[in-house]
Amino acid sequence: MATIPLMEPAYKGSQGPVFFAAGFRPFFLFAALQAAVMLPLWLLVFFAVLPAPADWNPVVWHAHAMVFGFAGAAIGGFLLTAVPNWTNSHHVSGRPLMLLFGVWLAGRVAVALAGVLPPLAVAIIDLGYLPILAALLAKPLIDAGKWRNIAFLPILGVMWLADLCAHLEALTGNATGLKGIYLGIFVVLLMIVIVGGRIVPSFTQNWLRMQGKPVEIPPVAWIEKGGAAGSLVLAAAAQLVAPSSAVAGILALAAAAIHGYRMSRWHGLATFASPILAVLHVGYAWMVLGFALLGLASFTDVLPASAAVHALTAGSIGTMVIGVMSRAALGHSGRPLVVSPVTVAAYVMISAGALLRVVAPVIPEAMSALTLAGGVIWTAGWLAYAVIYFPVTTQPRADGRPG
């Protein structure tokens, strides 16, 4: 079975402040803070307490902060930690990492101040992050000849184009923003399909063996060699070209079926004694549900597409991100892979908040209350993560090793 092990990258030694000793440190912490700050800010805009930013479609502005800010930081933290392991190379630390993080943070501030700053300035500042990230990852991947993992570079390129589409709407007035947001969402989900499809069954198989329950999770060749990613790409293309059409609905339902079958082989129900593992199964299950809802939304007006979108974003992306970040941060800071009760509560809050947001548009008379409740609970989950993982990401490794 192909896997992406979250093992130790090579460390150069002291490269400055410990916070910039490894990519997971600043990006995992600030991904959580981005979610915990920008979602409440969006709720204030949604309920007309604050004005929407000028030049931006409010929905595009909100979604951009989540997809390219929150998820973008989590992706950066993961790849900066994983690529050195895949390539047996030194990881990015010190000044290059400070530069990359500074560009990401400047982009977040610029987008938050959209309407105050000129749209061109917002675009220039925000669009710098992904190319720098790709450049830092490209050399070790290419030098090591890791062609299978080099695929993440063009994926980051497509994500940059999606980000550009969101900015073009603010710059030109053309309705490209939502297309860019949807493309960005599908790119993040594609990364979940690739990475999740490798680590979730591998971690599960290893953990069950440690529990005295040896199992084999043999791959289904056609799914692992293109079926999983291909079904998502086709469903995404149909949604971008002909949203809510019958073809788009059928392809989304097909993606749900393929990924549902894929994860049904992973023994997910046997992992709930280990929350740090079970949360990854829950995150993948959210994606299956999201595509199922997206498909059904094409055939009935009772189920709005926004319910499916929030299952894919707040549900799948949110849950997979907190699952991977909590595990990787513990492992790469020299701590046991055992999460605290507060972290488990954060897992529950992320999924509970997502569930309320998914249900909200289905019950119009309760939509405002459910949206507010879901947003508050989801935010609380990320605040809990930030509190628990602040010392993990800002203090030296527990085992005394560099990084």
C-alpha positions, 0 to 999 in steps of 0.5 A, spaced: 500 500 500 502 506 498 503 511 504 505 518 506 509 517 513 509 522 517 516 521 520 522 526 522 525 530 516 532 532 516 534 538 521 540 543 520 540 544 527 539 551 530 536 556 525 533 562 529 527 562 533 524 555 535 517 558 532 521 558 525 524 551 526 519 547 522 514 549 517 508 546 522 509 550 527 507 557 525 502 554 519 498 550 524 498 555 529 496 560 525 491 556 521 487 555 527 487 562 529 485 564 522 479 560 522 477 563 529 478 570 527 475 570 520 469 566 521 466 570 527 468 576 522 464 573 517 458 572 522 458 579 523 458 581 516 452 576 515 448 579 520 449 586 518 453 588 524 459 590 520 459 592 512 461 587 507 468 589 504 467 594 498 469 591 491 468 583 494 462 579 493 461 578 501 460 570 500 467 570 496 470 574 501 468 569 506 470 563 502 476 566 500 479 567 507 477 559 509 480 556 503 486 560 501 487 563 508 485 557 513 486 551 508 492 554 505 496 555 511 494 548 513 497 545 506 503 549 507 505 546 514 503 539 512 507 540 505 513 543 509 514 538 514 512 532 509 516 533 503 523 533 507 521 526 509 519 524 502 526 526 499 530 525 505 532 533 505 533 538 510 526 542 511 525 549 511 527 553 517 529 560 519 529 566 514 526 562 508 520 560 513 520 567 516 519 570 509 514 565 507 510 566 513 510 573 513 507 573 506 502 568 508 500 573 514 500 579 510 496 576 505 491 575 510 491 582 513 490 584 506 484 580 504 481 582 511 482 589 510 479 588 503 475 595 501 480 599 505 486 597 501 485 597 493 484 591 490 490 591 486 494 591 492 490 586 496 491 581 490 499 582 489 500 581 497 495 575 497 498 572 491 505 571 493 504 565 498 503 559 494 508 561 488 513 561 494 511 555 497 511 551 491 518 554 489 521 552 496 518 545 495 520 544 488 528 543 489 528 537 494 522 534 490 526 535 483 533 533 486 530 527 489 526 525 483 520 524 487 515 524 481 509 521 484 509 527 489 511 532 484 504 532 483 503 537 488 507 542 485 502 543 479 496 542 484 499 548 488 499 552 481 491 550 480 490 553 487 494 559 485 489 560 479 483 559 483 486 564 488 487 569 482 480 568 479 477 570 486 481 577 485 479 578 478 472 579 480 474 584 485 479 587 480 474 587 474 467 586 476 467 580 472 463 574 476 469 569 476 469 569 484 465 563 485 468 559 480 475 561 483 472 559 490 469 552 488 476 550 484 480 552 490 475 547 494 476 542 489 483 542 489 483 542 497 479 536 497 483 533 491 489 533 496 485 530 501 483 524 497 491 523 495 494 524 502 488 521 506 487 515 501 495 514 503 495 515 511 488 513 513 489 506 511 496 506 513 495 509 520 489 504 521 492 498 519 498 499 524 494 501 530 489 495 529 496 491 529 498 494 535 491 493 539 492 485 537 487 486 531 492 484 525 488 486 519 490 487 511 487 493 507 489 491 500 488 497 495 483 496 490 487 497 484 483 501 479 481 506 485 488 507 488 491 508 481 486 514 478 479 512 480 479 516 487 482 522 484 479 521 477 472 521 480 473 527 484 476 531 478 470 529 473 465 531 479 469 538 480 469 539 472 462 538 471 460 543 477 464 548 475 462 548 467 454 546 469 453 547 476 446 543 478 445 540 472 443 532 471 450 530 469 454 534 475 449 531 479 450 524 477 458 525 477 457 527 484 453 521 486 458 517 483 464 520 486 460 519 493 459 512 491 467 511 489 469 514 496 464 511 500 466 504 498 474 506 498 473 508 506 468 502 507 475 498 507 478 502 512 475 499 518 473 506 521 468 503 526 474 500 529 478 506 531 474 510 535 478 508 541 483 512 538 480 519 537 486 522 534 485 516 528 478 516 528 477 523 526 481 522 520 475 517 518 470 522 520 473 527 516 473 523 510 466 521 511 464 528 511 467 528 504 463 522 502 457 526 505 458 532 501 459 529 494 452 525 496 449 532 498 452 535 492 449 530 487 442 530 490 442 538 490 442 537 482 435 533 483 431 537 488 430 544 490 429 541 498 436 541 498 440 547 497 447 546 494 450 550 500 448 545 504 453 540 500 458 546 500 459 546 507 459 539 508 465 539 504 468 545 507 466 546 514 465 538 515 471 535 511 476 540 510 475 542 517 475 535 520 481 533 516 485 539 517 484 539 525 486 531 525 492 531 521 495 538 524 493 535 531 497 528 529 503 531 526 504 537 531 505 532 536 509 527 533 514 532 530 514 536 537 517 529 540 510 528 544 506 521 544 500 521 539 495 521 544 490 527 544 488 531 550 480 531 552 480 538 550 483 536 543 477 531 543 472 536 544 475 540 539 474 534 534 467 534 536 465 541 536 468 542 529 464 536 526 458 539 530 458 546 528 459 543 521 453 539 522 449 545 524 451 549 518 449 544 513 442 543 516 441 551 516 439 552 509 434 546 509 430 549 515 429 556 512 425 558 518 431 556 523 437 558 518 439 564 522 439 561 529 443 555 526 448 558 522 450 563 528 450 556 533 454 552 528 459 558 527 460 559 534 461 552 535 466 551 530 470 557 532 470 554 539 473 548 536 479 552 533 480 556 539 480 550 543 486 547 538 489 554 538 490 554 546 492 546 547 497 547 541 500 554 542 505 550 547 506 545 542 508 549 536 512 555 540 516 551 545 522 546 543 521 539 542 519 535 548 525 530 546 530 535 546 531 534 539 532 539 534 526 542 530 
